[in-house]
């Protein structure tokens, strides 16, 4: 035979546990779906600030071995900045991320010379001199 009162106590505790779980589930259903969690990762402001911090210091105009590079954003805005010829295309990439909220948000983009049929500049390790972008207007296109 059974334990009598002990079995009744365990059954009662089990029933209470089931009741609480069912109550919690019905409250979740009434409340609707949980709001979406905040996106993980750094904020746009943080991403833009980090990209700006990676930029090499702008050399003063007239310094030997420098060049001016202009960027035309998809919205028509233009940005000009001085670089050393030995700076890399990564610096141009970081400049775009630092000034373009879509790029900072992770949207893919290309940088190319402002010529019909110009191929995107994809070698981020290439110097600005090697890439042939000194004094050029570069186009930023969101992909």
Phi, psi and omega in degrees: 000177186269184182272002176067250186298324180296316178297318179298321181294317178296318179299318181295317179296320179295316179298320178296319180296316178297317180299315179297318180295317179294320179297315180297319180295317180293326177293322177296319180294320179294324182286345182085183182294151179294145178297150181297144180290152176299142181299142179281159176099178185288156178284166178301318180300317181294316180298316180295319180294320179295319178296318179296323180292333179283343181297138175292154178300140179288125178288156178287147179300139180095349177291136179299145176075027180247166176209159175255134177237134178248142178241135171251119180282162179302331181275004178097346178298146178240144177227136175238146179206148175272141177222164167279148176298336181275352174295157184259168176298338176300325178296321177294317177301313179296324177299315179300312181299324183288338183246348185245111182300325179295317179295319179296331179281000176102359179290135181291147178213162175238155175237128179216163176290154184275067179222146177302132178076009180294133179282148175300144177272108189249347182273096184289346179271349181290139177288161179298325177295313179298322181284346179072033184255001180301126179074007184267156168266119179258144179259134174255125178236130176280139183265000000 
